[in-house]
Amino acid sequence: ARTKQEILQMIVQYLHDEGYTAAVATVQDEANVRSLDAQRARTAVRRLRRAVLDGDWPEMEKLVPRAIAGTCEQKVFLYAAYRLQFLELLDGGEQHKAFTQLTKRLK
């Protein structure tokens, strides 16, 4: 079943890339791909939220592409997350770590 879903997702992606929007909608409706995609997106967002709340920054970075669509939106989110991380380090009295993190993100 998982292989079938993956194949369907590849087909949908191909059709989308080629501009066959009506075919994409038809395949998604017939294969119930939309509900699976929506479920995966919700799961990714929940995991991303948990990673941010736990301060698990490497996990957060890994989850951003799965949870947030669009490169611009991802960049905005990452900026806010890195800012939060920087401020938390400062609040925790870890100025050296905060500066290191800041310089790493500015490169």
VOSE-976609 format. One record per residue (C-alpha): residue number from 1; x negated, y, z. Coordinates in steps of 0.02 Angstrom, whole numbers, plus 50000, padded with zeros to 5 digits. Example, Ala and Ser with C-alpha at 12.3 -4.5 7.8 and 13.67 -1.06 7.14 Angstrom:
! residues 2
1/49385/49775/50390
2/49316/49947/50357
This chain:
! residues 107
1/50000/50000/50000
2/49858/50119/50041
3/49772/50085/49874
4/49935/50118/49784
5/49955/50286/49873
6/49776/50335/49831
7/49801/50292/49647
8/49962/50392/49643
9/49873/50540/49723
10/49736/50531/49591
11/49868/50527/49454
12/49958/50675/49530
13/49795/50771/49544
14/49752/50734/49362
15/49923/50789/49303
16/49910/50946/49407
17/49736/50986/49339
18/49799/50964/49161
19/49949/51077/49191
20/50087/50946/49185
21/50187/51021/49326
22/50353/50938/49282
23/50267/50769/49274
24/50186/50803/49443
25/50354/50840/49522
26/50430/50684/49445
27/50291/50569/49502
28/50291/50646/49676
29/50479/50627/49692
30/50480/50450/49629
31/50332/50393/49731
32/50371/50489/49890
33/50198/50565/49880
34/50258/50733/49947
35/50310/50663/50114
36/50144/50573/50132
37/50048/50732/50088
38/50152/50834/50209
39/50124/50706/50346
40/49936/50707/50316
41/49933/50896/50317
42/50027/50903/50483
43/49907/50776/50558
44/49756/50874/50496
45/49825/51036/50569
46/49857/50952/50738
47/49680/50881/50739
48/49609/51051/50690
49/49706/51135/50830
50/49642/51008/50955
51/49462/51030/50895
52/49473/51219/50916
53/49552/51206/51088
54/49420/51080/51143
55/49279/51185/51070
56/49229/51041/50956
57/49155/51153/50822
58/49078/51017/50710
59/49246/50927/50705
60/49333/51092/50669
61/49218/51126/50520
62/49252/50951/50452
63/49441/50971/50466
64/49462/51144/50391
65/49464/51087/50209
66/49595/50954/50249
67/49707/51067/50354
68/49698/51233/50262
69/49733/51252/50078
70/49642/51385/49979
71/49461/51438/49989
72/49504/51615/50044
73/49614/51553/50187
74/49477/51432/50240
75/49349/51573/50247
76/49465/51683/50349
77/49498/51541/50471
78/49314/51496/50486
79/49270/51678/50518
80/49395/51684/50660
81/49335/51518/50730
82/49152/51568/50723
83/49195/51733/50806
84/49284/51639/50945
85/49136/51523/50965
86/49017/51672/50975
87/49125/51761/51104
88/49144/51603/51209
89/48955/51582/51212
90/48934/51762/51268
91/49067/51742/51402
92/48978/51586/51463
93/48817/51683/51484
94/48731/51595/51340
95/48667/51748/51247
96/48524/51655/51163
97/48641/51520/51096
98/48765/51654/51040
99/48629/51747/50945
100/48567/51585/50866
101/48744/51541/50813
102/48770/51715/50742
103/48611/51713/50640
104/48649/51537/50578
105/48821/51592/50514
106/48755/51752/50434
107/48633/51657/50323
